């Protein structure tokens, strides 16, 4: 059931992410510190977009904006050619 819920939820979360360019380190720091609303809630925890490249997107909770030091992360891989 958990995987099914993620399959439904992932496209909704990704719709909130601008994917027209790769974020620089400065963009990631700026976004992580200024975002006031999480991209989505999971298990009662708000997850914020931290990084995207190509079809991979990473989200961590508040206080875990350093991607070198995190304990909870959700990574969403998009497979655009999968039907």
C-alpha positions in Angstrom: 0.0 0.0 0.0 2.8 2.4 0.8 4.4 2.0 -2.7 1.0 2.6 -4.3 0.5 5.8 -2.4 4.0 7.0 -3.4 3.2 6.3 -7.1 0.2 8.5 -6.9 1.8 11.2 -4.8 5.1 11.5 -6.7 3.6 13.3 -9.8 1.8 15.7 -7.5 4.9 16.6 -5.6 6.9 17.0 -8.9 4.3 19.3 -10.3 5.5 21.9 -7.7 9.1 21.8 -8.8 10.4 23.9 -11.6 12.5 21.5 -13.7 13.8 23.8 -16.5 17.3 24.0 -15.2 19.8 22.3 -12.8 20.0 24.1 -9.5 23.4 25.5 -8.5 24.8 25.1 -5.0 23.8 28.7 -4.3 20.2 28.0 -5.5 20.0 25.1 -3.2 21.1 27.1 -0.2 18.8 29.9 -1.0 15.8 27.7 -1.6 16.4 25.7 1.5 16.6 28.7 3.7 13.7 30.8 2.2 11.1 28.2 1.5 8.3 28.6 3.9 6.0 25.9 2.7 7.0 22.3 2.2 6.6 20.7 -1.2 4.6 17.9 0.4 3.9 16.2 3.8 4.7 12.6 4.4 4.1 10.9 7.7 3.2 14.2 9.3 6.6 15.7 8.3 7.0 18.5 5.8 9.6 17.8 3.1 11.3 20.6 1.2 12.8 20.4 -2.3 16.6 20.5 -2.0 18.1 19.3 -5.3 17.1 18.2 -8.8 19.1 17.0 -11.8 17.7 15.5 -14.9 14.9 13.2 -13.6 16.0 12.8 -10.0 14.6 15.0 -7.2 15.5 15.1 -3.5 13.5 16.3 -0.5 14.5 16.6 3.2 12.7 17.9 6.3 13.3 21.3 7.9 16.8 21.5 9.5 18.3 19.0 7.1 19.1 21.3 4.2 22.8 20.2 4.1 22.7 17.3 1.7 26.1 16.1 3.1 24.5 15.6 6.5 20.9 14.3 6.5 19.0 11.6 8.3 15.7 11.6 6.4 15.4 12.0 2.7 12.9 11.2 0.0 14.3 10.8 -3.5 11.9 10.7 -6.5 13.2 9.3 -9.8 11.0 10.1 -12.8 11.0 7.7 -15.7 9.4 9.7 -18.5 9.6 6.9 -21.1 7.9 4.4 -18.8 4.2 3.7 -19.7 
